[in-house]
Amino acid sequence: MATDLTAQAIEGYEAAADAKCPYLWSSPAAMAWHAGQWLKATGRSAPRIVRTSRGYGLRVNDMLVRWRDDDSIEQVS
């Protein structure tokens, strides 16, 4: 079952661009927080539904993204 991480992604989306992630760097919550930052930085809409996927993947709104580190998030589909 996928974990709902929408709240953490919204936190990241609403945080200042230079804010530090409050979650353990390797946790799903940190991935979601950084995904929220990525959404805002790339001009995408705010996170509506964020859930875990396989490995370092997240389902964010209607797309699959992979998290590699703080500065490397890519849309897969």
N, C-alpha and C positions, 0 to 999 in steps of 0.2 A: 504494500500500500504506500502510495506517495505521501510525503510529508508536506503539509501546507506551510509555505514560507512567505506568504503574501505580506504579512506585517513587517518582516525584516526587510523585504525589498522596498516597501514604502518608506521605511526609515532611511534607507540608503538614498532613495530618490529625493527625499525631502532634506537630506543633510547637505551642508555646504560642500562645495567641490573639494576643499582641502581637509575635510573631516577625516578622522581616523575611525576605522571600523571597530565597533565595540565587542565583536565576537572573535573567538579563537580562529585564527587564520585558515585552518583546514576544515572547519565545520560547515555543514550545509547552510547554517544561518549566515556565515560570513560570505559564502558564495552568493546567497540571495541579496545580501546588503550591497555587495559590489555590483551585482546585476542591476539593482536599482540605480546606483551611481552611473553605470554604463548607459542605461536607458535615457537618463536625463542628459548626459554628456553627448549622446548621439542624436538628440532631438526627438526621441520616440515618446510615445504616450506613457503615462504613469502605469505602474504595474497593477493589473486587475486580479490575475490568478497566477501564482507562482508555486510550482510543485517540484519536488525532486524528480530526477530521471536517473538513468544509469550512469555510473562513474561520476565524473565531474560535470554532469549535465543537469540543466534545469529546464523545465517547461515554463516559459515566461510569456504570459498572454497567449498568443497563438504561434509562438516559435520555440524551437529548441536552441539553446545556447550552451556552449562549453566554456567552462571557467578554467583557465590555466594558472593565472596568478592575478594579483591586484590590477595589473595593467593590460591583461590579455583575456578579453572575453570576445568570443566570436559567435555569430549566428550560424547555425548548422542548417536549419530548415525553417 
